[in-house]
Amino acid sequence: MNPKISADTVAVLRSTNPELFSRPLLQRLRTWSLWLAFLAVFGFGLWWIEASPQRIWDGLGKLGFLVRFMWPPSDGGAFWEHVYAMLQTLGMAFLGTLIAAVVALPLGFLGAKNVVPNWLFHFGLRRGFDSLRGIDSLVWALIFVSAVGLGPFAGVLAIAVSDVMVFSKLFAEAIENVERKQIEGVRAAGSNGLQTLRLGVFPQVLPVILSHVLYFYEGNVRSASILGIVGAGGIGLQLSDRIRINNWDEAAFIILMILVTVAVIDNLSRRLRMKIIQHQAQVG
């Protein structure tokens, strides 16, 4: 049973510890000021983009008009063409992710403090990772479409360049958190520096690396679908063409195909990641 607190006890607590019952005035003013600042910025943003209930209502009406054209979805007699484009998209995501992971692995070792202790080199490399991570894959796709031409090759390059710096940072952080005992055991057996990395560090970070790569592959399947819209090939190019010529029933079919494919990839990737994490926990 919970003992009841008497009114006298509450009064004593209120007099000795008033902050337990009400926040100080200065703290309340600071909280109200933050909320007012947030509302002011939010309101200014709505005014700046010219948002209004009338525009939202008109937009919903036009959206409903388009949805009527989308139903029922139709492949337009090009089902296998869409399937081939979807396979292109999956291949773009797979190759881009794989290339990024392979290139990022040595960069991750170089960026780890416990591998390269030189702080100046480490600082410069990490800042390079951070600067290039700020460029989205869509921007890289526009650049590579101009450089190498239309097609999936530009999409693969865009995904690879966009992910390599993110992978490098994640891999470096994983390498910095490895257990020292296993490394010391490998060194005690007479291994040199490269053998220590291969036998003492790499087996520890491999499950983490695989988990990151699988997770990013999920996102890259979605990204590859968008990259096709700017000319990088795949299902996105098919979708862009159908929207451009107002074939909304075919556009709806392609959108549904993308949704189903992404859902399947997400489910499979999640299962694989869970198995990797469980295996790592059992080994650990």
Contacts in CASP RR format, 6 or more apart in sequence:
PFRMAT RR
TARGET T0000
AUTHOR 0000-0000-0000
METHOD contacts of the structure
MODEL  1
MNPKISADTVAVLRSTNPELFSRPLLQRLRTWSLWLAFLAVFGFGLWWIE
ASPQRIWDGLGKLGFLVRFMWPPSDGGAFWEHVYAMLQTLGMAFLGTLIA
AVVALPLGFLGAKNVVPNWLFHFGLRRGFDSLRGIDSLVWALIFVSAVGL
GPFAGVLAIAVSDVMVFSKLFAEAIENVERKQIEGVRAAGSNGLQTLRLG
VFPQVLPVILSHVLYFYEGNVRSASILGIVGAGGIGLQLSDRIRINNWDE
AAFIILMILVTVAVIDNLSRRLRMKIIQHQAQVG
13 20 0 8 1.000
13 21 0 8 1.000
14 20 0 8 1.000
14 21 0 8 1.000
23 31 0 8 1.000
45 51 0 8 1.000
66 248 0 8 1.000
69 246 0 8 1.000
69 248 0 8 1.000
69 249 0 8 1.000
70 248 0 8 1.000
70 249 0 8 1.000
70 251 0 8 1.000
70 252 0 8 1.000
71 249 0 8 1.000
71 252 0 8 1.000
72 249 0 8 1.000
73 249 0 8 1.000
73 250 0 8 1.000
73 252 0 8 1.000
73 253 0 8 1.000
73 256 0 8 1.000
74 249 0 8 1.000
74 250 0 8 1.000
74 252 0 8 1.000
74 253 0 8 1.000
75 82 0 8 1.000
75 250 0 8 1.000
75 253 0 8 1.000
76 247 0 8 1.000
76 249 0 8 1.000
76 250 0 8 1.000
76 253 0 8 1.000
78 250 0 8 1.000
81 238 0 8 1.000
82 235 0 8 1.000
82 238 0 8 1.000
82 253 0 8 1.000
82 254 0 8 1.000
82 257 0 8 1.000
85 233 0 8 1.000
85 234 0 8 1.000
85 235 0 8 1.000
85 236 0 8 1.000
85 237 0 8 1.000
85 238 0 8 1.000
86 234 0 8 1.000
86 235 0 8 1.000
86 257 0 8 1.000
86 258 0 8 1.000
86 261 0 8 1.000
88 152 0 8 1.000
88 233 0 8 1.000
88 234 0 8 1.000
88 235 0 8 1.000
89 221 0 8 1.000
89 224 0 8 1.000
89 225 0 8 1.000
89 228 0 8 1.000
89 233 0 8 1.000
89 234 0 8 1.000
89 235 0 8 1.000
89 236 0 8 1.000
89 261 0 8 1.000
90 221 0 8 1.000
90 224 0 8 1.000
90 261 0 8 1.000
90 265 0 8 1.000
91 152 0 8 1.000
91 156 0 8 1.000
91 224 0 8 1.000
92 152 0 8 1.000
92 155 0 8 1.000
92 156 0 8 1.000
92 159 0 8 1.000
92 220 0 8 1.000
92 224 0 8 1.000
92 227 0 8 1.000
92 232 0 8 1.000
92 233 0 8 1.000
92 234 0 8 1.000
93 159 0 8 1.000
93 217 0 8 1.000
93 219 0 8 1.000
93 220 0 8 1.000
93 221 0 8 1.000
93 223 0 8 1.000
93 224 0 8 1.000
94 217 0 8 1.000
95 156 0 8 1.000
95 159 0 8 1.000
95 160 0 8 1.000
96 155 0 8 1.000
96 156 0 8 1.000
96 157 0 8 1.000
96 159 0 8 1.000
96 160 0 8 1.000
96 163 0 8 1.000
96 220 0 8 1.000
97 159 0 8 1.000
97 160 0 8 1.000
97 163 0 8 1.000
97 213 0 8 1.000
97 216 0 8 1.000
97 217 0 8 1.000
97 220 0 8 1.000
98 213 0 8 1.000
99 156 0 8 1.000
99 160 0 8 1.000
99 164 0 8 1.000
100 159 0 8 1.000
100 160 0 8 1.000
100 161 0 8 1.000
100 162 0 8 1.000
100 163 0 8 1.000
100 164 0 8 1.000
100 166 0 8 1.000
100 167 0 8 1.000
100 216 0 8 1.000
101 163 0 8 1.000
101 167 0 8 1.000
101 209 0 8 1.000
101 213 0 8 1.000
103 160 0 8 1.000
103 164 0 8 1.000
104 163 0 8 1.000
104 164 0 8 1.000
104 165 0 8 1.000
104 166 0 8 1.000
104 167 0 8 1.000
104 168 0 8 1.000
104 171 0 8 1.000
105 167 0 8 1.000
105 171 0 8 1.000
105 209 0 8 1.000
107 125 0 8 1.000
107 129 0 8 1.000
107 164 0 8 1.000
107 168 0 8 1.000
107 171 0 8 1.000
107 172 0 8 1.000
108 167 0 8 1.000
108 168 0 8 1.000
108 169 0 8 1.000
108 171 0 8 1.000
108 172 0 8 1.000
108 175 0 8 1.000
109 115 0 8 1.000
109 116 0 8 1.000
109 171 0 8 1.000
109 172 0 8 1.000
109 175 0 8 1.000
109 197 0 8 1.000
109 201 0 8 1.000
110 116 0 8 1.000
110 121 0 8 1.000
110 125 0 8 1.000
110 172 0 8 1.000
111 122 0 8 1.000
111 125 0 8 1.000
111 126 0 8 1.000
111 168 0 8 1.000
111 172 0 8 1.000
111 175 0 8 1.000
112 171 0 8 1.000
112 172 0 8 1.000
112 173 0 8 1.000
112 175 0 8 1.000
112 176 0 8 1.000
113 122 0 8 1.000
113 176 0 8 1.000
114 175 0 8 1.000
114 176 0 8 1.000
114 178 0 8 1.000
115 175 0 8 1.000
115 197 0 8 1.000
115 201 0 8 1.000
116 122 0 8 1.000
126 169 0 8 1.000
126 172 0 8 1.000
128 165 0 8 1.000
129 165 0 8 1.000
129 166 0 8 1.000
129 168 0 8 1.000
129 169 0 8 1.000
129 172 0 8 1.000
130 165 0 8 1.000
130 169 0 8 1.000
132 161 0 8 1.000
132 165 0 8 1.000
133 165 0 8 1.000
133 166 0 8 1.000
133 169 0 8 1.000
135 162 0 8 1.000
136 162 0 8 1.000
137 158 0 8 1.000
137 159 0 8 1.000
137 161 0 8 1.000
137 162 0 8 1.000
137 163 0 8 1.000
137 223 0 8 1.000
137 227 0 8 1.000
138 158 0 8 1.000
138 223 0 8 1.000
138 226 0 8 1.000
138 227 0 8 1.000
138 230 0 8 1.000
140 157 0 8 1.000
140 158 0 8 1.000
140 161 0 8 1.000
140 162 0 8 1.000
141 154 0 8 1.000
141 155 0 8 1.000
141 158 0 8 1.000
141 227 0 8 1.000
141 228 0 8 1.000
141 230 0 8 1.000
141 231 0 8 1.000
141 232 0 8 1.000
142 230 0 8 1.000
143 158 0 8 1.000
144 153 0 8 1.000
144 154 0 8 1.000
144 155 0 8 1.000
144 157 0 8 1.000
144 158 0 8 1.000
144 161 0 8 1.000
144 232 0 8 1.000
145 151 0 8 1.000
145 154 0 8 1.000
145 230 0 8 1.000
145 231 0 8 1.000
145 232 0 8 1.000
147 154 0 8 1.000
148 154 0 8 1.000
148 157 0 8 1.000
150 231 0 8 1.000
150 232 0 8 1.000
150 233 0 8 1.000
151 231 0 8 1.000
151 232 0 8 1.000
151 233 0 8 1.000
151 234 0 8 1.000
151 237 0 8 1.000
152 232 0 8 1.000
152 233 0 8 1.000
152 234 0 8 1.000
154 227 0 8 1.000
154 231 0 8 1.000
154 232 0 8 1.000
154 233 0 8 1.000
155 224 0 8 1.000
155 227 0 8 1.000
155 228 0 8 1.000
155 232 0 8 1.000
155 233 0 8 1.000
158 227 0 8 1.000
158 232 0 8 1.000
159 220 0 8 1.000
159 223 0 8 1.000
159 224 0 8 1.000
159 227 0 8 1.000
162 223 0 8 1.000
163 216 0 8 1.000
163 220 0 8 1.000
166 216 0 8 1.000
167 212 0 8 1.000
167 213 0 8 1.000
167 216 0 8 1.000
170 212 0 8 1.000
171 205 0 8 1.000
171 209 0 8 1.000
171 212 0 8 1.000
174 205 0 8 1.000
174 208 0 8 1.000
174 209 0 8 1.000
174 212 0 8 1.000
175 201 0 8 1.000
175 205 0 8 1.000
178 200 0 8 1.000
178 201 0 8 1.000
178 204 0 8 1.000
178 205 0 8 1.000
179 204 0 8 1.000
182 200 0 8 1.000
182 203 0 8 1.000
182 204 0 8 1.000
183 196 0 8 1.000
183 200 0 8 1.000
183 201 0 8 1.000
185 200 0 8 1.000
186 195 0 8 1.000
186 196 0 8 1.000
186 199 0 8 1.000
186 200 0 8 1.000
187 196 0 8 1.000
191 199 0 8 1.000
207 276 0 8 1.000
207 277 0 8 1.000
207 279 0 8 1.000
207 280 0 8 1.000
208 280 0 8 1.000
210 276 0 8 1.000
211 273 0 8 1.000
211 276 0 8 1.000
211 277 0 8 1.000
214 269 0 8 1.000
214 272 0 8 1.000
214 273 0 8 1.000
214 276 0 8 1.000
215 269 0 8 1.000
215 273 0 8 1.000
217 265 0 8 1.000
217 269 0 8 1.000
218 262 0 8 1.000
218 265 0 8 1.000
218 266 0 8 1.000
218 269 0 8 1.000
221 261 0 8 1.000
221 262 0 8 1.000
221 265 0 8 1.000
222 262 0 8 1.000
224 232 0 8 1.000
224 234 0 8 1.000
225 234 0 8 1.000
225 235 0 8 1.000
225 236 0 8 1.000
225 239 0 8 1.000
225 258 0 8 1.000
225 262 0 8 1.000
226 236 0 8 1.000
227 233 0 8 1.000
227 236 0 8 1.000
228 234 0 8 1.000
228 235 0 8 1.000
228 236 0 8 1.000
228 237 0 8 1.000
228 239 0 8 1.000
228 240 0 8 1.000
229 236 0 8 1.000
229 237 0 8 1.000
229 239 0 8 1.000
229 240 0 8 1.000
231 237 0 8 1.000
231 240 0 8 1.000
235 254 0 8 1.000
235 257 0 8 1.000
235 258 0 8 1.000
236 254 0 8 1.000
238 254 0 8 1.000
239 251 0 8 1.000
239 254 0 8 1.000
239 255 0 8 1.000
239 258 0 8 1.000
242 248 0 8 1.000
242 250 0 8 1.000
242 251 0 8 1.000
242 254 0 8 1.000
243 251 0 8 1.000
END
